[in-house]
Amino acid sequence: MLDRVGLAGFLRRRRESLQPEDVGLPRGQRRRTAGLRREEVAALCHISADYYSRLERERGPHPSEQMIASIAQGLHLSLDERDHLFRLAGHNPPPRGAAGEHVSPGLLRILDRLTDTPAEVVTELGETLRQTPLGVALTGDTTRYTGPARSLGYRWFTDPATRALYHPDDHALHSRVFASGLRSMVTLRGPGSRAAHLSELLLARSDDFRAAWNEHEVGIHYNGTKRYIHPEVGILELTCQTLLDPEQSHILLVYTAVPGSESHEKMQLLSVIGPQHLTRRAPPSSRPR
C-alpha cells in the first residue's frame, strides 16, 4: 500500500541531505536551499519537476516501479534506502546482486567526478548502466539499447556497427574475450541465468560466436589497452582500469590515454567535439531480438 506521508517525508529528507557536489552539480553563488532543489532532483531522476514536487507534497498518481527506480538512482540511495523507498511506494524491492541494476552511491560519486575521461558503469554481462559525457563521445550512448542488445558481447557478435568502433587487428581477441567471459558467467550463474540465455541466442545467430565458444576458453583478457576507431579523431589507444562493486557485481571502467601521446591529444579534441554527432542517431541494434 502506498504510504504518501512516509514517501513524501523520506524524499524531502533525502533531497535536503544531498549537496550539489555529491551528485556532480555545480554549487553556484546564490544557493540558499538546504540541499538540492526539487528541479535538480527531477532532472537527476529524468522526471518532470511538477511530478516530483507533487510526490513531496503527498499528491499525484501512484508512482510506478520504474519511476521509483529512477528516483532511487537519482537520489544516490543505498540499497537499503532504495528498498525502503520501494516499500513506501507500495512495491516490492527489485532483486539485489548480479541481476540488480541500481548503481551504488559510491560508484556514482566516483563517476560524477570523472568529468575529463571516458568512463562507464556496466553489469557483469557488459550492459551499460551509466556513462560520463566523454564516454558517450567515445562510443555513443550505449545505455539506449534494449533486450539482448544491451550486452556489448551480444552486440559484438550480431552488430557490424559495434565492431567498427574497434581496431580490426584486435577483432579476433575481442571475440575470444567475449566468448570466454560469457562462458565463465554461464558456469557461475547456472543454466537458467541471463548469461545462459545470451549464450543460447548467440549460438543460434553467430557463426563467429559458435567457433569461439567451441574452443572452451576461459580467462582470456586484454593486455591492458584497447584501440578504438573514432569517426572524428581516428585511432585511440586507451588503457582501461576497472573498479568492482562486489555487492551488485557492477564494474566501473575508466579509459585513459598516456599523457603526451597522440591518443592523449585526440582525447582532448574529443572532449571539445563532445557526444553530439554520436547521439543523433538511434543505435542500429536497439530493438529486442
C-alpha positions as CSV (number, residue, x, y, z in Angstrom):
1,M,0.0,0.0,0.0
2,L,1.3,3.5,-0.9
3,D,2.3,5.5,2.2
4,R,2.1,9.0,0.8
5,V,3.1,10.7,4.1
6,G,6.1,8.4,4.6
7,L,7.1,8.7,0.9
8,A,6.9,12.5,0.9
9,G,8.9,12.8,4.1
10,F,11.6,10.4,3.0
11,L,12.0,12.1,-0.4
12,R,12.2,15.5,1.2
13,R,14.8,14.4,3.8
14,R,17.0,12.7,1.3
15,R,16.9,15.7,-1.1
16,E,17.8,18.1,1.7
17,S,20.7,15.9,2.8
18,L,22.4,16.0,-0.6
19,Q,24.7,18.7,-1.7
20,P,25.3,19.7,-5.4
21,E,28.8,18.4,-5.3
22,D,27.5,15.0,-4.1
23,V,25.8,14.4,-7.4
24,G,28.2,16.2,-9.8
25,L,26.4,19.5,-10.0
26,P,28.0,23.0,-9.6
27,R,27.1,24.8,-6.3
28,G,26.6,28.3,-7.7
29,Q,27.0,31.5,-5.8
30,R,23.4,32.3,-4.7
31,R,22.3,28.9,-3.3
32,R,20.0,29.3,-0.3
33,T,18.2,25.9,-0.5
34,A,19.1,23.3,2.1
35,G,20.4,20.5,-0.1
36,L,19.2,20.1,-3.7
37,R,16.4,22.0,-5.3
38,R,13.4,20.0,-6.4
39,E,14.0,20.7,-10.1
40,E,17.6,19.5,-9.7
41,V,16.4,16.2,-8.2
42,A,13.8,15.9,-11.0
43,A,16.5,16.3,-13.7
44,L,18.7,13.7,-12.0
45,C,15.7,11.3,-11.9
46,H,14.7,12.1,-15.5
47,I,11.2,13.1,-14.5
48,S,9.3,16.4,-14.5
49,A,9.8,18.9,-11.7
50,D,6.0,19.1,-11.3
51,Y,5.6,15.3,-10.9
52,Y,8.4,15.2,-8.3
53,S,7.0,18.2,-6.4
54,R,3.6,16.5,-6.1
55,L,5.2,13.4,-4.6
56,E,6.9,15.6,-1.9
57,R,3.5,17.3,-1.2
58,E,1.7,13.9,-0.8
59,R,-0.2,14.3,-4.1
60,G,-0.1,12.9,-7.6
61,P,-0.6,9.5,-9.1
62,H,0.7,6.3,-7.6
63,P,4.4,6.1,-8.9
64,S,5.3,3.0,-10.9
65,E,8.2,0.7,-10.1
66,Q,10.1,2.2,-13.0
67,M,9.6,5.7,-11.6
68,I,10.7,4.7,-8.1
69,A,13.8,3.0,-9.5
70,S,14.7,6.2,-11.4
71,I,14.1,8.3,-8.3
72,A,16.2,6.0,-6.1
73,Q,19.1,6.2,-8.6
74,G,18.8,10.0,-9.0
75,L,18.9,10.5,-5.2
76,H,22.0,8.2,-4.9
77,L,20.3,5.9,-2.5
78,S,22.0,3.0,-0.9
79,L,20.4,-0.5,-1.5
80,D,18.7,-0.4,1.9
81,E,17.3,3.1,1.2
82,R,16.2,2.0,-2.2
83,D,14.3,-1.0,-0.8
84,H,12.7,1.3,1.8
85,L,11.6,3.7,-0.9
86,F,10.0,0.9,-2.9
87,R,8.1,-0.3,0.1
88,L,6.9,3.2,0.9
89,A,5.6,3.4,-2.7
90,G,3.7,0.1,-2.2
91,H,6.1,-2.0,-4.4
92,N,8.3,-5.0,-3.7
93,P,12.0,-4.0,-4.0
94,P,14.0,-5.3,-7.0
95,P,16.5,-8.2,-6.5
96,R,19.9,-7.4,-5.3
97,G,23.2,-8.9,-6.6
98,A,24.1,-9.7,-10.2
99,A,20.6,-9.2,-11.6
100,G,20.2,-5.7,-10.0
101,E,20.8,-2.5,-11.9
102,H,20.9,0.0,-9.0
103,V,24.3,1.6,-9.1
104,S,25.8,2.2,-5.6
105,P,26.2,5.7,-4.3
106,G,30.0,5.1,-4.1
107,L,30.4,4.3,-7.7
108,L,28.1,7.2,-8.7
109,R,30.2,9.6,-6.7
110,I,33.3,8.4,-8.5
111,L,31.7,8.5,-11.9
112,D,30.3,12.1,-11.3
113,R,33.9,13.3,-10.7
114,L,35.3,11.8,-13.9
115,T,34.5,14.8,-16.0
116,D,37.6,14.7,-18.2
117,T,37.7,11.0,-19.1
118,P,35.5,8.3,-20.7
119,A,34.0,6.1,-18.1
120,E,31.0,3.8,-17.6
121,V,29.4,1.5,-15.1
122,V,28.5,-1.9,-16.6
123,T,26.9,-5.1,-15.4
124,E,28.8,-8.4,-15.5
125,L,27.2,-9.0,-18.9
126,G,28.5,-5.8,-20.3
127,E,25.3,-3.8,-20.1
128,T,26.0,-0.1,-19.7
129,L,24.1,1.5,-16.8
130,R,25.8,4.9,-16.7
131,Q,28.3,6.8,-18.8
132,T,30.3,10.0,-18.5
133,P,29.7,12.6,-21.3
134,L,33.2,11.8,-22.7
135,G,32.2,8.1,-22.6
136,V,29.2,8.9,-24.8
137,A,31.5,10.9,-27.1
138,L,33.8,7.8,-27.4
139,T,31.3,5.0,-28.1
140,G,27.9,6.6,-28.3
141,D,25.1,6.3,-25.8
142,T,25.2,2.6,-25.0
143,T,22.6,2.9,-22.3
144,R,19.9,3.2,-25.0
145,Y,20.0,-0.4,-26.1
146,T,17.2,-2.7,-25.1
147,G,16.8,-6.5,-24.9
148,P,19.8,-8.8,-25.5
149,A,21.5,-5.9,-27.4
150,R,22.1,-4.2,-24.1
151,S,25.1,-6.6,-23.7
152,L,28.3,-5.4,-25.5
153,G,29.2,-9.1,-26.0
154,Y,25.9,-9.8,-27.8
155,R,26.3,-6.7,-30.0
156,W,29.8,-7.7,-30.8
157,F,28.7,-10.9,-32.5
158,T,25.5,-9.5,-34.1
159,D,26.0,-5.9,-35.0
160,P,28.7,-4.8,-37.5
161,A,28.5,-1.2,-36.3
162,T,29.7,-2.3,-32.9
163,R,32.8,-4.0,-34.4
164,A,33.5,-0.8,-36.4
165,L,34.3,1.0,-33.2
166,Y,37.4,-1.2,-32.6
167,H,40.6,-1.6,-34.4
168,P,40.3,-4.5,-36.9
169,D,43.6,-6.1,-35.9
170,D,42.0,-6.7,-32.4
171,H,38.8,-8.3,-33.5
172,A,39.9,-11.9,-33.1
173,L,41.0,-11.1,-29.5
174,H,37.7,-9.3,-28.7
175,S,35.8,-12.4,-29.9
176,R,37.8,-14.7,-27.6
177,V,37.5,-12.3,-24.7
178,F,33.7,-12.0,-25.0
179,A,33.1,-15.8,-25.5
180,S,35.5,-16.6,-22.7
181,G,33.8,-14.2,-20.3
182,L,30.3,-15.4,-21.2
183,R,31.3,-19.0,-20.7
184,S,32.6,-18.1,-17.2
185,M,29.3,-16.3,-16.4
186,V,27.2,-19.3,-17.6
187,T,29.2,-21.6,-15.3
188,L,29.0,-19.2,-12.4
189,R,25.3,-18.3,-12.7
190,G,23.9,-21.6,-13.9
191,P,21.8,-22.9,-16.8
192,G,18.7,-20.8,-16.1
193,S,20.6,-17.5,-15.9
194,R,20.5,-14.5,-18.2
195,A,24.1,-15.4,-19.2
196,A,22.9,-18.8,-20.3
197,H,20.1,-17.2,-22.3
198,L,22.6,-14.9,-24.1
199,S,24.8,-17.8,-25.0
200,E,21.8,-19.7,-26.5
201,L,20.8,-16.7,-28.6
202,L,24.3,-16.2,-29.8
203,L,24.8,-19.9,-30.7
204,A,21.7,-19.7,-32.8
205,R,22.7,-16.4,-34.5
206,S,26.5,-16.1,-34.9
207,D,29.0,-18.5,-36.6
208,D,31.8,-16.4,-35.1
209,F,30.5,-16.9,-31.6
210,R,30.0,-20.7,-32.2
211,A,33.6,-21.0,-33.3
212,A,34.9,-19.1,-30.3
213,W,32.5,-20.9,-27.9
214,N,33.6,-24.3,-29.1
215,E,37.2,-23.6,-28.1
216,H,36.0,-23.7,-24.4
217,E,38.4,-21.0,-23.4
218,V,38.2,-19.2,-20.1
219,G,40.2,-16.4,-18.5
220,I,41.1,-14.6,-21.8
221,H,41.8,-11.0,-21.0
222,Y,43.0,-7.8,-22.8
223,N,46.6,-6.7,-22.4
224,G,45.5,-3.5,-20.6
225,T,44.9,-1.4,-23.7
226,K,42.1,-1.1,-26.2
227,R,42.2,0.5,-29.6
228,Y,39.1,2.4,-30.8
229,I,38.4,3.8,-34.3
230,H,36.5,7.0,-33.7
231,P,34.7,8.6,-36.7
232,E,36.0,12.1,-35.9
233,V,39.5,11.7,-34.3
234,G,40.6,8.3,-35.7
235,I,42.6,5.7,-33.8
236,L,42.6,6.0,-30.0
237,E,44.8,3.7,-27.8
238,L,43.4,3.7,-24.3
239,T,44.2,2.0,-21.1
240,C,41.3,0.5,-19.2
241,Q,41.2,0.5,-15.4
242,T,38.4,-1.3,-13.5
243,L,36.8,-1.0,-10.1
244,L,34.4,-3.7,-8.9
245,D,31.3,-3.3,-6.7
246,P,31.1,-6.9,-5.3
247,E,27.6,-6.4,-3.8
248,Q,26.0,-5.6,-7.1
249,S,28.6,-7.2,-9.4
250,H,28.9,-3.8,-11.2
251,I,32.1,-2.7,-12.8
252,L,33.4,0.9,-13.2
253,L,35.5,1.1,-16.4
254,V,37.8,4.1,-16.8
255,Y,39.6,4.8,-20.1
256,T,42.8,6.9,-20.1
257,A,45.5,7.8,-22.6
258,V,49.2,8.1,-21.8
259,P,50.0,11.8,-21.2
260,G,51.8,13.4,-24.1
261,S,50.8,10.6,-26.5
262,E,48.9,11.2,-29.8
263,S,45.9,9.5,-28.2
264,H,46.0,11.9,-25.3
265,E,45.9,14.8,-27.7
266,K,43.0,13.2,-29.6
267,M,41.1,12.7,-26.3
268,Q,41.4,16.5,-25.6
269,L,40.0,17.1,-29.1
270,L,37.2,14.6,-28.4
271,S,36.3,16.5,-25.2
272,V,35.7,19.6,-27.3
273,I,33.8,17.8,-30.0
274,G,31.5,16.1,-27.5
275,P,28.9,13.4,-28.0
276,Q,26.5,15.3,-30.3
277,H,27.5,13.6,-33.5
278,L,27.1,10.1,-31.9
279,T,23.7,10.7,-30.2
280,R,21.7,12.0,-33.1
281,R,21.0,8.5,-34.5
282,A,19.5,5.6,-32.6
283,P,21.7,2.5,-32.3
284,P,21.1,0.0,-35.1
285,S,20.6,-2.9,-32.7
286,S,18.4,-1.3,-30.1
287,R,15.4,-3.5,-30.6
288,P,15.0,-6.8,-28.7
289,R,15.6,-9.8,-30.8
